[in-house]
């Protein structure tokens, strides 16, 4: 059963949407009444899709979406708002939203959009889950075997080194946020796990030093990027 986080401050609309999606869509729907409650729920549980109301007290939907994207860049997000201005739509997509629906909306339409996004995410996830061999410049990285090789020389990686390098490879030339890496691998983004990850990154950089076209850079305030020129 797919799990959905619904953050909606209108109690009537929230309960109506929750009941419909659980009955008709057969989803497990967690309902939160404001952005702060929604963020707490997201950090404690795993969700397949998010529906975020934009105009909410304490933390609006756009701010919540921005905070969530620092943690997870892939989970599908649908923004819902009473506004229909083009500026709001632009902001929704710029913040990493996958879809946008204007209130009042038909719940049947929302269900169609949810199913479309989940199908797309599932297809992408299947491709990523299957990929275990990567080309990194002159290096060959076998995630399953936890080995990187260059010119016939092999380097065995620890499990966490292999998991971290795989995440970097899946986002090659894109930013891998610290929060995403920590939550995916350590399941907690606390200070001590962050320091541990820094040690693993230093080791991975040393393993890749024989190809000058390969570089792992720090992106200030965000995370890391694996660059292959």
LOTOR-509042 format. One record per residue (C-alpha): y negated, z negated, x negated. Coordinates in steps of 0.02 Angstrom, whole numbers, padded with zeros to 5 digits, always signed. Example, Ala and Ser with C-alpha at 12.3 -4.5 7.8 and 13.67 -1.06 7.14 Angstrom:
<pts>
+00225-00390-00615/+00053-00357-00684/
</pts>
This chain:
<pts>
+00000+00000+00000/-00170+00051-00069/-00298-00088-00086/-00479-00061-00036/-00631-00170-00068/-00755-00158+00075/-00925-00238+00044/-01027-00239+00204/-01155-00368+00263/-01147-00319+00447/-01004-00429+00510/-00966-00323+00663/-00959-00159+00568/-00864-00241+00425/-00728-00312+00537/-00716-00151+00640/-00697-00045+00483/-00573-00167+00405/-00464-00171+00562/-00467+00019+00582/-00422+00055+00400/-00282-00073+00401/-00212-00008+00565/-00237+00180+00552/-00242+00203+00364/-00115+00067+00326/-00225+00000+00186/-00245-00178+00125/-00433-00205+00148/-00527-00351+00069/-00694-00378+00158/-00844-00458+00070/-01012-00497+00150/-01129-00468+00003/-01138-00391-00171/-01111-00552-00268/-00954-00592-00169/-00897-00412-00192/-00916-00421-00382/-00818-00584-00389/-00678-00505-00288/-00675-00351-00399/-00659-00452-00559/-00515-00555-00490/-00411-00419-00405/-00360-00239-00431/-00422-00108-00307/-00384+00076-00279/-00551+00117-00196/-00718+00035-00155/-00834+00056-00006/-01005-00018-00045/-01145-00040+00081/-01310-00003-00007/-01430-00118+00085/-01362-00294+00062/-01432-00466+00020/-01410-00551-00150/-01351-00392-00236/-01376-00218-00162/-01240-00087-00165/-01317+00019-00303/-01333-00132-00418/-01155-00183-00376/-01094-00007-00413/-01184-00009-00580/-01105-00176-00626/-00932-00113-00576/-00951+00045-00680/-00978-00065-00834/-00805-00136-00802/-00712+00015-00733/-00772+00195-00742/-00630+00271-00643/-00605+00176-00479/-00669+00285-00335/-00829+00222-00252/-00900+00273-00083/-01079+00217-00050/-01128+00186+00132/-01308+00168+00189/-01421+00188+00339/-01537+00293+00232/-01517+00481+00226/-01644+00524+00092/-01594+00645-00045/-01656+00519-00174/-01524+00395-00116/-01387+00525-00129/-01444+00570-00304/-01446+00388-00357/-01272+00361-00284/-01198+00501-00389/-01298+00457-00544/-01226+00281-00536/-01050+00352-00540/-01017+00359-00353/-00883+00480-00295/-00944+00502-00117/-01086+00454+00000/-01082+00425+00187/-01233+00395+00299/-01235+00266+00438/-01197+00278+00579/-01035+00366+00533/-00873+00399+00622/-00736+00290+00549/-00617+00438+00565/-00729+00534+00444/-00729+00387+00324/-00539+00384+00328/-00533+00570+00285/-00648+00542+00136/-00546+00394+00077/-00384+00493+00083/-00463+00638-00012/-00528+00525-00151/-00364+00431-00166/-00268+00594-00178/-00383+00656-00315/-00374+00490-00410/-00185+00488-00395/-00173+00664-00466/-00285+00620-00613/-00193+00457-00641/-00024+00545-00647/-00087+00664-00780/-00158+00522-00885/-00003+00412-00863/+00108+00552-00927/+00003+00592-01079/+00069+00500-01231/+00040+00624-01373/-00136+00660-01433/-00218+00768-01565/-00361+00677-01654/-00434+00799-01780/-00301+00816-01915/-00204+00668-01846/-00059+00667-01724/-00049+00510-01618/+00111+00467-01525/+00070+00324-01407/+00250+00295-01354/+00310+00280-01534/+00149+00187-01583/+00126+00301-01734/-00016+00407-01803/+00023+00538-01935/-00073+00651-02053/-00004+00768-02186/+00170+00693-02169/+00109+00514-02189/+00139+00396-02043/+00051+00235-01994/+00138+00116-01873/+00021+00034-01747/+00033-00131-01657/+00048-00125-01467/-00135-00170-01439/-00194-00048-01573/-00096+00090-01487/-00164+00043-01315/-00343+00039-01379/-00327+00205-01470/-00250+00284-01314/-00398+00229-01207/-00517+00303-01336/-00417+00466-01337/-00419+00478-01147/-00609+00465-01156/-00632+00568-01315/-00817+00606-01344/-00859+00491-01196/-00905+00307-01191/-00766+00180-01172/-00853+00021-01115/-00808-00146-01191/-00773-00218-01019/-00654-00076-00973/-00556-00093-01135/-00545-00282-01125/-00492-00287-00943/-00365-00147-00965/-00283-00220-01121/-00322-00407-01125/-00354-00427-00938/-00504-00538-00977/-00671-00492-01055/-00709-00662-01131/-00792-00686-01301/-00633-00722-01398/-00543-00568-01334/-00698-00467-01379/-00690-00529-01559/-00504-00489-01564/-00539-00311-01504/-00670-00289-01641/-00536-00329-01770/-00418-00200-01696/-00557-00069-01695/-00591-00100-01879/-00408-00070-01917/-00403+00090-01814/-00558+00155-01906/-00467+00128-02072/-00314+00220-02007/-00423+00371-01962/-00530+00373-02121/-00440+00521-02203/-00517+00647-02082/-00709+00649-02095/-00721+00743-01929/-00653+00591-01837/-00766+00442-01804/-00770+00291-01688/-00951+00244-01657/-01030+00093-01573/-01137+00135-01421/-01264-00006-01416/-01247-00118-01264/-01107-00014-01189/-00951+00009-01295/-00872+00139-01408/-00849+00325-01423/-00713+00422-01514/-00798+00575-01587/-00701+00725-01650/-00813+00860-01722/
</pts>
